[in-house]
Amino acid sequence: MAKLDLSLSPAELQSFLSARRTIRLATATPTGLPHVVPLWFVWVDDTLFMNSTLGNVTIRNLDRNPSATGSIDDGDAYEELRGVLIHGEVERAVDDPRLETVKSEWSQKYMGGKPPPYDRWKNRVWLRFVPRRITSWDFRKIPEAKARAARAAEAAGA
């Protein structure tokens, strides 16, 4: 049987990334071991923005090697699982012209409309995760994908 296409459509991907709250971001330690942390994020203009504390392990790892992979998923039962893997580079977004939009989206998503407090806190940094590659899956699509594959196999055999 051919591989089933369970990926999210572009519109589904946008909706999913706009609605989810937490990414598990994997960076590499100096010895190459993975270091994974959950971070809140917003998805703006096909770029993922996060906020973190300067000097922590994740920031130190990214300063050495900006390559990262992030996992965002949901679903409790197997047939409900869906998610996204984002592969790319994470960089500081200090001068990004979208930061006001990012802060506004962050405010709505996490702060109930109140401004994010991070500008008042010392040692905080906005991060920009630029996707090089995105992989997605939606196991809710399995029944229809199997039905399509069966129809295609039947048509090829007829």
C-alpha positions in Angstrom: 0.0 0.0 0.0 1.3 3.5 -0.8 2.1 5.9 2.0 -1.0 7.8 3.1 -1.0 11.6 2.9 -2.0 12.7 6.4 -0.4 16.2 6.2 -2.1 19.4 7.1 -3.2 21.6 4.2 -1.7 25.2 4.1 -5.0 26.6 5.6 -5.1 23.8 8.3 -1.5 24.5 9.1 -2.1 28.2 9.6 -5.2 27.5 11.8 -3.4 24.9 13.9 -0.3 27.0 14.5 -2.5 30.0 15.4 -4.5 28.1 17.9 -1.9 26.0 19.7 -0.1 27.4 22.7 3.1 25.4 23.4 6.0 24.4 21.3 8.6 21.9 22.6 11.8 23.4 21.3 14.8 21.1 20.9 18.3 22.7 20.8 21.7 21.0 21.0 23.9 21.1 24.1 27.7 21.6 23.6 28.1 17.8 23.6 25.3 17.4 21.0 22.7 16.1 23.3 19.1 17.4 22.8 17.8 19.9 25.3 14.0 20.3 25.1 11.9 23.0 26.7 8.2 23.9 26.4 7.7 27.6 25.4 4.7 29.6 24.5 4.6 31.0 21.0 2.7 33.0 18.4 2.7 32.4 14.7 3.0 35.6 12.7 3.7 35.8 8.9 4.8 32.2 8.7 7.3 32.7 11.5 7.1 31.5 15.0 8.0 33.9 17.8 8.8 33.0 21.4 10.1 34.8 24.5 12.6 33.5 27.0 15.2 34.6 29.6 18.7 35.5 28.6 21.4 33.3 29.9 19.3 30.1 30.3 20.4 26.8 28.8 18.2 27.2 25.7 19.6 30.6 24.9 23.2 29.5 25.5 22.6 26.5 23.1 21.1 28.8 20.5 24.0 31.2 20.8 26.3 28.4 19.9 24.1 26.7 17.3 20.9 28.4 16.1 19.5 25.2 14.5 16.5 23.8 16.3 13.4 21.6 15.9 10.1 22.3 17.5 7.2 20.0 18.1 3.6 21.2 18.4 0.9 18.6 18.7 -2.5 17.7 20.2 -4.9 14.8 20.6 -5.4 12.3 23.3 -6.4 9.1 21.4 -4.3 7.7 18.6 -6.9 8.5 15.9 -7.0 12.1 17.1 -3.2 12.9 17.0 -2.1 15.7 14.9 1.0 17.9 14.9 3.7 19.9 13.3 7.5 19.6 13.4 9.3 22.8 12.5 13.0 22.6 11.5 15.1 25.8 11.1 17.1 28.5 12.9 16.2 30.5 15.9 17.5 34.0 16.2 17.0 37.0 18.4 14.2 39.2 17.1 15.4 42.4 18.7 14.9 44.6 15.6 12.1 42.6 13.9 9.6 45.1 12.4 6.8 42.6 13.4 7.4 42.8 17.2 4.5 45.1 17.8 2.2 42.7 16.0 3.8 39.8 17.9 3.2 41.5 21.2 -0.4 42.2 20.3 -1.0 38.6 19.3 0.8 37.4 22.5 -1.4 39.8 24.6 -4.6 38.3 23.1 -3.4 34.7 23.2 -1.9 34.5 26.7 -2.5 37.7 28.7 -6.3 38.3 28.2 -5.6 41.4 26.2 -3.2 42.9 28.8 0.3 43.9 27.5 3.0 41.3 27.8 5.1 42.2 30.9 8.4 41.2 29.3 9.4 44.7 28.2 9.5 45.6 31.9 11.5 42.6 33.0 15.3 42.4 32.8 17.0 39.8 30.8 14.1 38.8 28.5 14.5 38.3 24.7 12.1 37.8 21.8 13.1 34.9 19.5 12.2 34.3 15.9 12.1 30.7 14.6 12.3 30.8 10.8 11.1 27.5 9.4 13.4 25.8 6.9 11.1 22.8 6.7 7.7 21.9 8.2 6.4 18.4 8.6 2.8 17.8 9.7 0.4 15.0 10.3 -3.3 14.6 11.2 -4.3 11.0 12.1 -8.0 12.1 11.9 -7.4 11.8 8.1 -6.6 8.1 8.2 -10.0 6.7 7.4 -10.5 9.0 4.3 -6.8 8.5 3.2 -7.3 4.7 3.4 -10.6 4.9 1.4 -8.8 7.1 -1.3 -6.0 4.6 -1.5 -8.4 1.7 -1.8 -10.3 3.5 -4.6 -7.1 4.2 -6.4 -5.9 0.6 -6.1 -9.2 -0.6 -7.3 -9.2 1.7 -10.3 -5.6 0.7 -11.2 -6.6 -3.0 -11.0 -9.7 -2.6 -13.1 
